[in-house]
C-alpha cells in the first residue's frame, strides 16, 4: 500500500513520538545547533524518522525536481526558455554563491543526511531487531547517496586540474555533533570511500528481499554502489555491484510496448528504487511534470540536438502520428519531454531514483573497461527493447550514446560528461544558454552557498567563486 511520507512524519511528530524533534530541528545547515533533545526509543520512532528522510528526498529541491533538472540544463540535453524565469541562471551555468538554488540544494541534501544520522546513531531501540536493522540499513544508503550527490555537484574533482585529492564536501556522520559543529571539507576520495563503507554496512544489515520499491533494499544499495563506482572509474567494483543486481533476477528491462507506461505506474518491473508520490502527496506545480511540459511554468525544453540522436521508431524519441514517444514536438517548434514524469494534476507519478536499465548500462561499461566478453550483449539489451538498432561493437562512445538516449531527462548527462572529462558540447546557438564550458572550468562545480561559507571558517569556497 502506498505510504504518504509527509503525512506519517507529521502525525508522528504530532503524537509526540519525537518529543522535541520538529521539522525545523531536523533542517540543519552545517552550522549546527547542539541544543536538541531527541526521543527516538522505539521501532515506530525510527520508522517515523526514516520516513521523514524519504520525504525530504522527494522534495522540489532534491529528487522532486532540482537534482534532475540541473543534470540536464548543465549539459546539452535541455535548456530554459524562461517561460516563468525558472532555471535561466542555471542553464547559463552562471551561478553565484548567493544564488538561491546553490543554498537550497545544499541545505536539502544535508537535511536528508541529518535524518539519516538520527536513525544510524539511535541506540537502545525497542522492537524487532531485524526490522530495526533494515531501517538502519536504509539510512546508511540514504547517507551515502546524499553525500555522493553533493560531491558530484559541489566537489572540485572536475575543476582546474582536480582529482580525488581535491576538496569534496563535509561527510557528516552525526546529527549536530557538538564536537564538530563546523566541519571542514573531506577530500573527494574520502567522500567516495566513506560512501562505499556506508553501503557495505547497509548491505550487512538488510535482508535480500525486494519488497516495496518506494523503500530502499539491498539491490538499491548495490545499484547505487555501482553508480558511484562508475562515476569514479572503479571498474571492478562497479562490475561486481551491478552484477549483484543483475544476477538476482528480480528486475528486467521493460520492453518497447511497456516503456512509456513504466513512468506512469508505481513499481514497474524495471524499478529498483523510486520516490513515492500520490494524488494527495506530491510536489504539485513545483515538480518535474510542470517544469518539463507545456504549462504556466514549462521552462525546461529539450534541445533539437538531443531529439536528433534517436532513430525513427525509437520509443524514446519524438512522437509521430504513428507512434508515441518520450518527446513531443509542438506547433511552435518547441521540443518537450512529455513521456517521463507524464502526469500533470494531480502530479502523482513516482520518481525513479534507480532503474534497472541504468544498472545494465553500468554493467556494460564495467565489462568493457575490465575486458569482459559480454559488454555488447548487455549494451544491446536496451536498444533491442526500444525500437532502435542494435550496436555492432561495444565502445565507450556507443555506451555513452546509449546512456544519453536511455537516461535523457533523468539528470545523468552532465555527470557523464564530467566523469569522462569531456567539454560540454555547445550544440544550439539559439536555445542553449551556456556556450559549452571546457572540461575543468570553474562552473563544473556549483558554488558553496555564501551563508555556509560565511558561517563556517573551515569551509573553503570553490575555485572561481571568490574567497
C-alpha positions in Angstrom: 0.0 0.0 0.0 1.3 3.4 -0.9 2.5 5.5 2.0 2.4 9.3 2.3 5.7 10.0 4.0 4.7 13.6 4.7 1.6 12.5 6.5 3.2 9.8 8.5 6.0 12.1 9.7 3.7 14.9 10.6 1.4 12.5 12.6 4.4 11.0 14.4 5.5 14.5 15.5 2.0 15.5 16.5 1.7 12.4 18.7 4.9 13.2 20.5 6.8 10.2 19.1 9.7 12.6 18.6 9.2 14.7 21.6 11.5 17.6 20.9 12.2 16.9 17.3 10.4 19.4 15.0 10.8 19.8 11.2 12.9 22.9 11.9 15.1 21.0 14.3 15.7 18.4 11.5 16.7 21.1 9.0 20.3 21.9 10.0 22.8 23.7 7.9 26.4 22.8 8.6 26.4 25.5 11.3 24.7 23.0 13.6 23.0 23.9 16.9 23.5 21.4 19.6 20.7 22.1 22.0 18.2 19.5 21.0 16.7 16.6 22.9 15.8 13.7 20.6 13.5 11.0 21.8 13.9 8.0 19.5 13.3 4.9 21.5 11.1 2.5 19.6 10.8 0.9 16.2 7.9 3.3 15.4 10.1 6.3 16.3 12.8 5.0 14.0 10.3 4.4 11.2 8.9 8.0 11.6 12.4 9.5 11.2 13.3 7.4 8.1 10.0 8.3 6.5 11.0 11.9 7.1 14.3 11.2 5.2 12.4 9.7 2.3 10.1 12.7 2.2 13.0 15.1 2.1 14.5 13.2 -0.8 11.2 13.7 -2.7 11.0 17.5 -2.3 11.4 20.0 -5.1 14.9 21.0 -4.1 16.2 17.4 -4.4 14.9 14.4 -6.4 11.5 16.1 -6.7 12.9 18.4 -9.4 16.2 20.3 -9.0 18.7 17.5 -8.9 17.3 16.0 -12.1 16.9 19.3 -13.9 20.4 20.5 -13.1 21.8 17.4 -14.6 20.1 18.2 -17.9 20.4 22.0 -18.3 24.1 22.0 -17.2 24.6 19.8 -20.3 23.5 19.5 -23.9 20.1 17.8 -23.4 17.9 20.7 -22.3 17.8 24.4 -21.6 15.4 27.0 -20.2 13.1 29.1 -22.3 12.5 31.5 -19.4 8.7 30.9 -19.6 8.4 31.7 -15.9 12.0 32.7 -15.4 12.9 29.4 -13.8 16.3 27.7 -14.4 17.6 30.6 -16.5 20.7 31.2 -14.4 21.2 27.5 -14.1 21.0 26.9 -17.8 23.6 29.7 -18.3 25.8 27.9 -15.8 26.2 31.4 -14.2 25.5 30.7 -10.6 26.9 32.7 -7.7 27.5 31.9 -4.1 24.3 33.9 -3.3 22.2 32.0 -5.9 19.1 30.5 -4.2 19.5 27.1 -5.7 23.1 26.8 -4.5 21.8 27.2 -0.9 18.5 25.3 -1.1 20.0 22.3 -2.9 22.9 22.0 -0.4 20.7 22.5 2.6 18.2 19.9 1.5 20.8 17.2 1.0 22.3 17.9 4.4 18.8 17.8 6.0 18.4 14.3 4.4 21.7 13.4 5.9 20.6 14.8 9.3 17.6 12.5 9.3 19.7 9.5 8.3 22.2 10.2 11.0 19.5 10.2 13.7 18.5 6.7 12.6 22.0 5.4 12.3 23.1 6.7 15.7 20.0 5.8 17.6 20.7 3.2 20.3 18.7 1.0 22.7 15.7 0.9 20.4 13.0 -1.5 21.4 11.3 -3.6 18.8 12.1 -6.4 16.3 15.9 -6.5 15.7 15.6 -7.4 12.0 13.2 -4.5 11.3 15.5 -2.1 13.2 18.5 -3.3 11.2 16.5 -2.9 8.0 15.7 0.7 8.7 19.3 1.5 9.8 20.5 -0.1 6.6 18.2 2.2 4.6 19.6 5.2 6.4 23.2 4.2 5.6 22.2 4.0 1.9 20.5 7.4 2.1 23.5 8.9 3.7 25.8 7.5 1.1 23.6 8.7 -1.8 23.2 12.2 -0.5 26.9 12.7 0.1 27.6 11.3 -3.4 25.1 13.7 -5.0 26.6 16.6 -3.0 30.2 15.8 -4.2 29.1 15.4 -7.9 27.7 19.0 -7.8 30.0 20.8 -5.3 33.2 18.8 -5.4 36.3 20.1 -7.1 37.3 16.8 -8.9 36.4 18.1 -12.3 37.7 21.7 -11.9 41.0 23.3 -12.6 43.0 20.1 -12.8 41.1 18.5 -9.9 41.5 14.9 -8.7 40.4 12.6 -5.9 42.6 14.6 -3.6 40.6 17.8 -4.3 38.1 19.3 -1.9 34.9 17.4 -1.8 32.2 18.1 0.8 31.9 17.5 4.6 30.9 13.9 5.2 28.7 14.3 8.2 28.1 11.2 10.3 26.4 12.6 13.4 23.4 14.8 13.9 24.5 18.1 15.4 27.7 16.8 16.8 28.9 19.3 19.5 32.5 18.3 18.7 32.1 19.0 15.0 29.7 21.9 14.5 31.8 23.5 11.8 33.2 20.6 9.7 35.8 21.1 7.0 35.5 19.6 3.6 36.6 16.0 3.2 38.6 15.2 0.1 36.7 13.7 -2.9 38.4 10.4 -2.2 37.3 10.4 1.4 33.7 11.1 0.4 33.9 8.2 -2.1 35.4 5.8 0.4 33.0 6.7 3.2 30.1 6.3 0.9 31.4 2.8 0.0 31.7 2.0 3.7 28.2 3.1 4.4 26.9 0.9 1.5 28.8 -2.1 2.8 27.3 -1.5 6.2 23.9 -1.2 4.8 24.1 -4.5 2.9 25.2 -6.2 6.1 22.1 -5.0 7.9 19.4 -5.5 5.4 17.9 -8.8 4.1 17.7 -9.7 0.4 14.0 -9.2 -0.1 12.9 -6.5 -2.6 9.5 -5.5 -1.1 8.1 -2.1 -1.8 10.5 -0.3 -4.1 9.4 3.0 -2.5 11.8 1.9 0.2 15.5 1.0 -0.2 16.5 -2.6 -0.5 19.9 -4.4 -0.8 19.7 -4.2 -4.5 19.2 -0.5 -4.4 22.3 -0.3 -2.3 24.2 -2.4 -4.8 22.9 -0.3 -7.7 23.9 3.0 -6.0 27.3 1.5 -5.2 27.6 0.6 -9.0 26.6 4.2 -9.9 29.2 5.7 -7.5 31.9 3.3 -8.7 31.0 4.0 -12.3 31.4 7.8 -11.7 34.8 7.3 -10.2 36.1 4.7 -12.7 36.4 2.0 -10.1 35.5 -0.6 -12.7 35.9 -3.9 -10.9 33.8 -2.6 -8.0 31.2 -1.2 -10.5 31.1 -4.5 -12.3 30.7 -6.5 -9.0 28.0 -4.3 -7.6 26.0 -4.2 -10.9 26.3 -8.0 -11.1 24.6 -8.4 -7.7 21.6 -6.7 -9.1 21.6 -8.4 -12.5 22.1 -11.9 -11.2 19.3 -11.5 -8.6 16.8 -12.0 -11.4 14.4 -9.6 -9.6 14.3 -6.9 -12.3 14.0 -6.7 -16.0 14.4 -4.3 -18.9 10.9 -3.2 -19.9 10.1 -3.8 -23.5 9.2 -1.2 -26.1 5.4 -1.5 -25.5 5.8 -1.1 -21.8 8.4 1.7 -21.7 6.3 4.8 -21.6 3.8 3.2 -19.1 6.7 2.4 -16.8 7.0 6.1 -15.9 3.3 6.3 -15.2 2.8 3.3 -12.8 4.3 2.5 -9.5 6.7 -0.4 -9.1 7.3 -1.3 -12.7 9.4 -4.4 -13.5 12.5 -2.2 -14.0 12.2 -0.2 -10.8 14.8 -0.7 -8.2 14.1 2.3 -6.0 11.6 5.1 -6.6 10.3 8.1 -4.8 6.7 7.9 -3.7 4.1 10.4 -5.0 0.4 10.1 -4.7 -2.7 12.1 -5.7 -2.6 13.9 -2.3 1.1 13.9 -1.6 3.3 15.3 -4.3 5.3 18.5 -5.3 2.4 19.7 -7.4 3.2 22.6 -9.7 6.8 22.7 -8.4 7.5 19.2 -9.6 9.1 17.7 -12.7 6.0 17.4 -14.9 5.1 21.1 -14.6 8.6 22.3 -15.4 9.0 19.9 -18.4 5.6 20.2 -20.1 3.7 23.0 -21.8 2.2 24.6 -18.7 2.4 28.0 -17.0 5.9 27.0 -15.9 7.2 24.8 -18.7 10.6 26.4 -18.6 12.8 23.3 -19.4 12.7 22.4 -23.1 14.6 19.7 -25.0 17.3 20.7 -27.4 17.0 19.6 -31.0 20.4 18.0 -30.8 19.0 15.5 -28.3 15.9 14.7 -30.4 18.2 14.2 -33.5 20.1 11.3 -31.9 17.0 9.0 -32.0 16.1 6.8 -34.9 12.7 6.9 -36.4 10.6 4.4 -34.4 12.7 4.7 -31.2 10.1 5.0 -28.4 12.4 7.4 -26.6 12.5 9.8 -29.5 9.9 12.3 -30.9 6.3 11.2 -31.2 4.8 10.8 -34.6 1.3 10.2 -36.0 2.0 6.5 -35.9 3.9 6.2 -32.6 4.0 7.9 -29.2 7.5 8.8 -27.9 9.0 10.5 -24.9 9.5 13.8 -26.8 6.7 15.9 -28.2 7.2 18.5 -31.0 4.8 21.4 -30.6 3.5 23.6 -33.4 5.8 26.4 -32.4 8.8 24.2 -32.9 9.4 23.6 -29.2 10.5 20.1 -28.1 9.4 18.8 -24.7 9.8 15.8 -22.5 6.2 14.5 -22.1 6.9 10.8 -21.7 8.9 10.8 -18.4 7.0 12.1 -15.3 4.0 12.4 -17.6 1.1 13.2 -15.2 0.1 16.7 -14.7 -2.5 17.5 -12.0 -2.6 15.6 -9.7 1.2 15.1 -10.4 1.1 11.6 -8.9 3.9 9.8 -10.8 6.6 8.2 -8.7 10.1 9.4 -9.5 12.7 6.8 -10.4 16.0 7.1 -8.5 17.4 3.8 -9.9 16.1 2.0 -12.9 17.4 -1.5 -14.0 18.3 -0.1 -17.4 20.9 2.2 -15.8 22.4 -0.8 -14.0 22.6 -2.8 -17.3 24.5 0.1 -19.0 26.8 0.5 -16.0 27.5 -3.3 -16.2 28.2 -3.0 -20.0 30.7 -0.2 -19.4 32.3 -2.0 -16.5 32.7 -5.1 -18.6 34.2 -3.1 -21.4 36.7 -1.5 -19.0 37.7 -4.8 -17.3 38.0 -6.8 -20.5 34.8 -8.8 -20.1 33.4 -10.5 -23.2 29.7 -9.7 -22.8 29.7 -5.9 -22.9 28.0 -5.8 -26.4 25.2 -8.2 -25.3 24.3 -6.1 -22.3 24.6 -2.9 -24.2 22.2 -4.2 -26.8 19.6 -5.2 -24.2 18.5 -1.6 -24.2 18.0 -0.6 -27.9 16.6 -4.1 -28.7 13.7 -3.2 -26.4 13.2 0.4 -27.6 12.5 0.0 -31.4 16.1 1.0 -32.1 19.0 -0.6 -34.0 21.5 -2.7 -32.1 25.2 -1.8 -32.0 27.8 -3.8 -33.8 30.5 -3.0 -31.2 30.7 -2.1 -27.6 32.8 1.0 -27.4 33.0 3.8 -24.8 31.3 6.2 -27.3 28.5 3.8 -28.0 27.8 3.2 -24.3 27.8 6.9 -23.6 25.5 7.5 -26.5 23.1 4.8 -25.3 23.2 6.3 -21.8 22.3 9.6 -23.3 19.4 8.1 -25.2 18.0 5.9 -22.4 18.6 8.3 -19.4 17.6 11.6 -21.0 15.6 13.9 -18.8 16.6 11.9 -15.7 19.6 14.0 -14.7 22.6 11.9 -15.8 24.0 13.8 -18.8 26.1 16.4 -17.0 27.7 13.8 -14.8 28.5 11.5 -17.7 30.3 14.4 -19.4 32.1 15.4 -16.2 33.3 11.9 -15.2 34.6 11.2 -18.7 36.5 14.6 -18.7 34.6 15.9 -21.7 33.8 19.5 -22.6 30.1 20.3 -22.5 29.0 20.4 -26.2 27.7 23.7 -27.4 25.0 22.4 -29.8 22.5 25.2 -30.2 23.4 28.9 -30.6 19.7 30.0 -30.2 18.4 27.8 -27.4 21.4 26.7 -25.3 22.1 29.4 -22.8 25.6 28.4 -21.9 28.3 28.1 -24.5 29.6 24.7 -23.6 32.3 25.2 -20.9 35.5 23.3 -21.4 36.2 20.5 -19.0 37.9 21.9 -15.9 36.1 25.2 -16.0 35.1 26.6 -12.6 31.4 26.0 -13.4 31.8 22.2 -13.5 31.1 22.7 -9.7 28.4 24.8 -8.1 29.4 27.4 -5.5 29.4 26.7 -1.8 26.4 28.7 -0.5 27.6 32.1 0.9 25.6 31.5 4.1 27.6 28.3 4.8 30.9 29.8 3.7 30.4 32.9 6.0 29.2 30.8 8.9 31.9 28.1 8.8 35.6 29.3 8.6 36.6 25.7 7.9 34.5 25.6 4.7 36.6 26.9 1.7 34.8 28.3 -1.3 35.1 26.6 -4.7 37.5 27.8 -7.3 36.2 30.7 -9.4 33.6 32.0 -6.9 35.8 34.3 -4.9 37.3 33.8 -1.4 
